[in-house]
Amino acid sequence: MVNVIGLGYIGLPTALMMASHGVEVVGTDYNKKLVDTLNAGKTTFKEKGLDELFNEAVKSGIKFTTEYQVTDTYIVSVPTPYDKFSKKVDACYVVDAVKAVMNVCPKGATVVIESTISPRTIDKFVRPVISENGFEIGKDINLVHAPERIIPGNMVYELLHNNRTIGADDAAIGEKVKVLYASFCQGEIVVTDIRTAEMTKVVENTFRAVNIAFANELAKICRHDNMDVYEIIRICNMHPRVNILQPGPGVGGHCISVDPWFLVGDYPRLAKVIDESMKTNDGMPDFVLERIYEIMKENNISDPGRVGLYGLTYKENVDDMRESPTLQLLESQEKHLAKGLKVYDPFICDDVVPKQYHDLDKFLEDIDLVVIMVKHNEIKENIDKLNGKIVFDTQNICNLNGTYKL
Ligand code: SAJ
């Protein structure tokens, strides 16, 4: 039986996927409310295909509990936030989970860490916990790092099809864990050592952060001299060895906006390009805010209440607001200008969106300037409703005449 610890954005789909492929799975989370919701037959976040997968897993007998199980395999998928000051990974949740596992696990158990961690986190924080509990690593407890790679919005497909990395001290244990993941994963599964696995995960997200920063910097350069960044990128990308990403209002989520800081925190004198890239991306919400002020001025809008931000999530078609550029912009706005920008997001129904704006038409009625922050399908399908509005499109999806771009 596999005990999956942490039933969040990664742990839940992983547990469901294994269960629906014939693995006996018990999911454990210390959040009783979350466990109760799952036991009541409901998923805890919106994701394409997740409800169907959930139903299959339940049929196959998956169980959810707050208790850690006595078993031979544990998969730890708890959050790893970073410390905003030191820029280093905060492994406290991983450490707590491994401590709790040590209290119940029998000798011979394998502990797989799925959470994203920076290189050496296992050496510095996880190995000591195991030793302190009187276990000998490699003899009593086997340690593995199997970082996840799935993208919110397409998690179910990517869980099935992405290649994966498994880092283990002992290749034979790596191969054993590979068989477990191969129960559902159709991609190639590479077995390597733990430090390499730790590093590859962070490097993958850093690669993307640096490339997004490059696109964002181009957007700023082009704005400064009135050039069309999108057309320039489109043409450059026709070169066989050039593939520039798209500029945007900032980088959100818990991965690309976070993981690269681990490298800056650990190697401050070496990670220069990464440091600058992260600062560039972090500066984008302020850049957008400045553009909003310029556009307001140009159009004689003095009341921020006549300006509406479309989209609160960190990217399109998900309900996840973590580190979202819109939230960063709103925070910044509160510092610089009177509050008052209106917000709307079809995926967000809590108090962040005033009740009257649970509907796109009502939101649009009350504003003159629409700022497209997120390219949800909803807005793409309703672009003609923006006719007659002043539009600032940070996502390059609106071709109405006079649309302002980044
Ligand atoms: N973004 C841009 N321009 C682009 C692409 C993205 O501004 O051209 C922005 C998005 O709007 C968003 C942010 O970047 O705010 C990140 O979005 P994303 O879709 O690129 O990635 P995440 O954070 O949802 O998921 C990433 C993925 N990593 C990589 O693509 C290397 C995913 O595979 C990882 O599993 C995930 O991080 C993770 O958990 O580490």
Boltz pocket constraint, residues with backbone or C-beta under 6 A from the ligand:
constraints:
  - pocket:
      binder: B
      contacts: [[A, 116], [A, 148], [A, 149], [A, 150], [A, 151], [A, 152], [A, 201], [A, 204], [A, 205], [A, 208], [A, 212], [A, 245], [A, 246], [A, 247], [A, 248], [A, 249], [A, 250], [A, 251], [A, 252], [A, 253], [A, 254], [A, 255], [A, 256], [A, 257], [A, 314], [A, 315], [A, 316]]
      max_distance: 6.0
